[in-house]
Each structure stands twice: as C-alpha cells, then as structure tokens.
Amino acid sequence: MSDISIPPAMHKNTPRKPRTRILRSKGDYALEGFCVIFVGIFAVCCLIPFLYVFFVSFMSYNEYLANPLRIFPREFVLQAYRQIWGYDLFRSGYRVTLIITVGGTALSVFLLTISAYPLSKPHLKGRKFVMGMILFTMFFNGGMIPNFILIRNLGIHNTLWALILPGCISAFHLILMKNFVRITVSESLEEAAKIDGANDLRILFSVVVPLLKPAIATMIVFNAVHYWNNYFSAMLYVSSRRLWPLMLVLRELVVEDTSMVSPVSQMLTAESRSHPFTLRMAAIVITILPILAIYPFMQRYFVKGISLGSVKE
C-alpha cells in the first residue's frame, strides 16, 4: 500500500489557528521587574564571597596587609599556589579525593541503576516490602558508634574502602532513580526487545540506560559533590595522614593553630611563606575548582533529572 501524500496546495489552504496573546497589566511587569532585581542582587551577594576568595589568593603579603578588604589585586602573585601545591599532604589529599570521587561515583551510579530498574516494576514480588525497608533507612540508622564498629569488623578501617562504601548508595537517590525509570522507560520498548531475544541484562544496558542520561547525570553530580566534600568519614574511619582526603587537609589548613608544632603550622609560619590567610584562600580555590568546572556540563541534564525523578508515584 502506497503512502498517501498531501498536495502542496492543501498545505497552503489549511487554516492556521490564531495565536492567543496573553494580556499583561502594568502590575505584572512591575512584579516581574522587582523579582529580576531582587534575584540579581541576591546573586551578586552570593558571588562576592567567591570573587573575594579568588582574588585574595593572588595577593602578595604586603598588599594584603595594606588593605585586607581589597577585592581586586594590583599585581597577581602565584606564590601562594606554588607553596600550597608544594605541600606533600595537600597533593596526597588531592589524589585520595580524586580516587574516592571517581570510584565512589561510578559504584554509586551502577548500584542505583541495577537497583532502580527492578524496583520500578509493579509486578515484582516483595517490591513494597523492599521499598518500605529502604524508606525506613531514610529516617532511622544505627548511629555513629555502631557504624564505626561495623567498618572495623568488615576489615576496611583505615582504607579507602571506608571512605567509599558507607555512602555509595542513598535511599533518596534510589527513589529518584526509580521514579525516573518508571516515567521514562516505556513497556513497549522492553516488549520489543524481548521479542528480539534480549534478556533482562541486555534490555537494561542497551535499552534502559541510554534513556536514563538525565537521571545518571543528576546522580553523578549528587554523588561527586558528596564524595568531594566529605571529610567526616575520614575523621572517623581513617587514622593515617596519607589517606586523608582533600577536605580534611583543607580543614586542618583553615583551623590550624600556628602556635602548635605540626607540619601545617610549620608551613604557615615559614620565612618564605605568603600570608596565612592568602594561603588558605589559595587552598580553597584549588579545592572548589573541579566541582565548578564539572557542573556547567551537567546542568542541562540536572533540572530534567530532578523534575522527572521527583514525581510522586
């Protein structure tokens, strides 16, 4: 049977629906202008501390002492960055943080994907019980001491696994991923794949996962920020300084008492040092740059993943 095509003449004679024009009053324009100005002022207030930290990190010792409230430096000096990057503990912390962020995020996204797909199926036996147990963990947990005993009994105390496994999967993230799978993945696609002879794993990784790019990007952002900023787990489960993540090193740089004898206080009080405040600002800039660089590439998927995944079942 041949396809029926519509002659070009019929396209020209087809009446077009008139565009509906929304009438707006002066009050609507005034309210919109007020909201734009208010949000703009709020954004500038949020941006100023970041700009201050960034530019102060390039100030010299004398310039900072002359005017500590100056935002833009007269001369850009890289001495603070060279001194911070020459600190062995800072470099090892950067390496540890990269390992736990990349490894933990990959493991978390994998576990969320293979867990959310079966839990999104209404015909799965025991699904309500499993979801109830997962929801229970959102409100109740064993506490700090039982978690420490568990990590020690598992034999992963003072290892990188102690920084990865405890937070590799979140009940909230699992619920978001499950809702996204339920809304996005059509049953007809899975049925067509089954007719072609694909098993469940093939359907998951060849059909479902390509449709989950917004959700996966959202989970990557969530988990990457979590692992990158996490320092409390290292305080509990890690005693070796060579396994300290970057945030724990930064905490020591920021709150270190220079009157005490330690590697950090010796660096902050060295003769050829920059100002301690400038060193701390440089450390903060180096710490937050990777997250600031990754987020713009994930932003287009981020809003869609949050909006679809948060739809109530």
C-alpha positions in Angstrom: 0.0 0.0 0.0 1.5 3.3 -1.1 1.8 6.3 1.3 -0.8 9.0 0.9 0.8 12.4 0.4 -0.9 15.7 0.9 -0.7 18.1 -2.1 1.2 21.3 -1.5 -2.0 23.3 -2.3 -3.8 21.7 0.6 -1.0 22.9 2.9 -1.5 26.5 1.8 -5.3 26.4 2.2 -5.1 24.8 5.7 -6.4 27.4 8.2 -3.9 28.3 10.9 -5.0 28.6 14.5 -4.8 32.2 15.7 -2.1 32.7 18.3 -3.5 33.5 21.7 -2.0 36.6 23.1 -1.7 36.9 26.9 -2.6 40.3 28.1 -0.4 41.6 30.9 -1.1 44.5 33.1 1.4 47.1 34.4 1.3 45.4 37.7 2.6 42.1 36.1 5.5 44.0 34.5 6.3 45.7 37.8 6.3 42.4 39.7 8.5 40.8 37.1 10.9 43.7 37.2 11.0 43.6 41.0 11.7 39.8 41.0 14.5 40.2 38.5 16.2 43.0 40.5 15.8 41.1 43.8 17.2 37.8 42.3 20.0 39.8 40.7 21.0 41.5 44.0 20.8 38.1 45.8 23.0 36.5 43.1 25.6 39.3 43.4 25.7 38.9 47.2 26.3 35.1 46.7 29.0 35.8 44.1 31.0 38.4 46.0 32.5 35.9 48.6 33.7 33.7 45.8 35.3 36.6 44.0 36.9 37.8 47.2 38.4 34.4 47.9 39.6 34.0 44.3 41.3 37.4 44.0 42.8 37.5 47.6 44.6 34.2 46.8 46.6 36.1 44.2 47.6 39.0 46.5 51.1 39.5 47.8 51.9 39.6 51.5 52.4 43.4 51.7 49.3 44.2 49.6 47.0 42.2 51.8 48.4 43.8 55.0 48.0 47.3 53.5 44.3 46.8 52.6 42.7 43.4 53.7 39.3 44.4 52.3 40.6 45.0 48.8 39.0 42.6 46.2 41.0 43.2 43.0 44.8 42.9 43.5 47.1 45.4 41.9 49.5 42.6 41.0 48.8 38.9 40.6 51.2 36.7 42.6 51.3 32.9 42.3 53.5 32.4 45.4 50.6 31.1 47.5 49.6 28.5 44.9 53.2 27.3 44.5 53.5 26.9 48.2 50.2 25.1 48.7 50.9 22.7 45.8 54.4 22.1 47.2 52.8 20.8 50.4 53.0 17.0 50.3 49.9 16.4 52.4 47.8 18.6 50.0 48.9 16.7 46.9 48.2 13.3 48.6 44.8 14.6 49.7 44.0 15.7 46.2 45.0 12.2 44.9 42.9 10.4 47.5 39.9 12.7 46.8 40.1 12.0 43.1 40.2 8.3 43.7 37.3 8.1 46.1 35.2 10.6 44.0 35.6 8.8 40.7 35.4 5.3 42.2 32.6 6.1 44.6 30.5 7.9 42.0 30.9 5.1 39.4 30.0 2.5 42.0 27.0 4.5 43.3 25.6 5.1 39.8 26.0 1.4 38.9 24.2 0.3 42.1 21.4 2.8 41.7 20.8 1.7 38.1 20.7 -2.0 38.7 18.5 -1.4 41.9 16.1 1.1 40.5 15.2 -0.8 37.3 13.7 -3.9 39.0 12.1 -1.8 41.8 10.3 0.2 39.2 8.3 -2.9 38.0 4.9 -3.2 39.7 4.8 -7.0 39.3 8.0 -7.6 41.2 7.2 -9.8 44.2 8.1 -8.2 47.6 8.6 -4.8 46.0 6.5 -2.9 48.6 8.4 -4.6 51.5 11.8 -3.8 49.9 10.8 -0.2 49.4 9.5 0.0 52.9 12.9 -1.2 54.2 14.6 1.4 52.1 12.3 4.2 53.3 13.0 3.1 56.9 16.7 3.8 56.5 16.0 7.4 55.5 14.6 8.2 59.0 16.5 5.7 61.2 20.1 4.5 61.3 22.4 2.7 63.7 24.3 5.8 64.7 28.0 6.8 64.7 29.4 4.1 67.1 27.6 1.1 65.5 28.8 2.3 62.1 32.4 2.6 63.3 32.2 -1.0 64.8 30.7 -2.3 61.5 33.5 -0.7 59.5 36.2 -2.1 61.8 34.6 -5.6 61.8 34.5 -5.6 58.0 38.3 -5.0 58.0 38.1 -1.8 55.9 39.1 0.6 58.7 42.0 2.9 57.7 41.5 2.0 54.0 40.0 3.9 51.0 37.0 1.5 51.1 36.0 3.1 54.4 35.6 6.4 52.5 33.7 4.8 49.6 31.3 2.1 50.8 29.4 3.8 53.6 27.9 6.4 51.3 27.9 4.6 48.0 24.0 4.4 47.8 21.4 6.7 49.2 17.7 5.9 49.7 16.7 9.3 48.4 18.7 8.9 45.3 17.3 5.4 44.7 13.7 6.7 44.9 14.5 9.5 42.4 16.1 7.0 40.0 13.2 4.5 40.4 10.6 7.2 39.6 12.7 8.3 36.6 12.8 4.8 35.2 9.1 4.3 35.7 8.2 7.5 33.9 10.8 7.4 31.1 11.1 3.7 30.1 8.1 2.5 28.1 6.9 -1.1 28.4 6.5 -1.4 24.6 10.3 -0.9 24.2 11.0 -3.7 26.7 8.5 -5.9 25.0 10.0 -5.3 21.6 13.5 -6.1 22.9 12.2 -9.3 24.5 10.7 -10.3 21.1 14.1 -9.8 19.5 15.5 -12.2 22.1 17.2 -9.8 24.6 17.4 -10.9 28.2 16.9 -8.6 31.2 20.5 -7.5 31.4 20.7 -6.7 27.7 17.4 -4.7 28.0 18.8 -2.8 31.0 22.2 -1.8 29.4 21.1 -1.5 25.8 17.6 0.0 26.1 17.0 1.4 29.5 20.4 3.0 30.3 20.6 5.2 27.2 17.2 6.7 28.2 18.5 7.5 31.7 21.1 10.0 30.7 19.4 12.9 32.6 19.0 10.8 35.7 22.5 9.4 35.5 24.0 12.9 35.1 22.0 14.1 38.1 23.2 11.2 40.2 26.8 11.9 39.1 26.5 15.5 40.3 25.0 14.5 43.6 27.5 11.7 44.4 30.5 13.6 43.1 29.7 16.6 45.3 29.1 14.2 48.2 32.4 12.4 47.9 34.4 15.5 47.1 33.1 17.4 50.2 33.1 14.5 52.6 35.6 14.8 55.4 33.7 13.5 58.4 34.0 9.8 57.4 37.8 10.3 57.2 37.8 11.7 60.7 36.0 8.5 61.9 37.5 5.7 59.8 41.0 6.9 58.8 43.9 7.4 61.1 46.8 7.6 58.6 47.5 11.1 57.2 48.4 9.7 53.8 44.8 8.6 53.4 43.3 12.0 54.3 41.0 13.4 51.6 41.4 16.9 50.4 38.6 18.4 52.6 40.2 17.0 55.8 43.5 18.6 54.7 41.7 21.9 54.0 40.1 21.7 57.4 43.5 21.4 59.0 44.8 24.4 57.0 41.8 26.6 57.9 41.5 25.8 61.6 45.2 25.1 62.4 46.7 26.9 65.4 50.0 28.2 64.3 51.3 28.2 67.9 51.3 24.4 67.9 54.1 22.3 66.3 52.7 20.4 63.3 53.5 20.1 59.5 50.7 22.6 58.7 51.8 25.2 61.3 55.4 24.9 60.1 54.2 25.6 56.5 52.1 28.5 57.6 54.9 30.1 59.7 57.8 29.5 57.2 60.0 32.5 56.5 59.4 32.4 52.7 55.7 31.9 53.1 52.8 34.0 51.8 50.3 35.4 54.3 48.5 32.5 56.1 45.1 34.0 55.1 46.3 34.1 51.5 47.5 30.5 51.6 44.1 29.4 52.9 42.3 31.3 50.2 44.5 29.6 47.6 43.8 26.2 49.1 40.0 26.9 48.9 40.2 28.0 45.3 42.1 24.8 44.3 39.6 22.7 46.2 36.4 24.0 44.6 37.6 24.5 41.0 37.0 20.8 39.9 33.3 20.9 41.0 32.8 24.3 39.4 34.3 23.1 36.2 32.1 19.9 36.0 28.7 21.4 36.9 28.1 23.5 33.8 28.4 20.4 31.6 25.8 18.6 33.7 23.4 21.4 34.2 21.2 20.7 31.1 20.5 17.2 32.4 20.3 18.2 36.1 17.0 20.1 36.0 15.3 17.4 33.9 16.5 14.6 36.1 15.3 16.3 39.3 11.9 17.3 37.9 11.1 13.9 36.4 12.6 11.8 39.3 10.7 13.8 41.9 7.2 12.9 40.5 5.2 11.1 43.1 4.2 7.6 42.3 
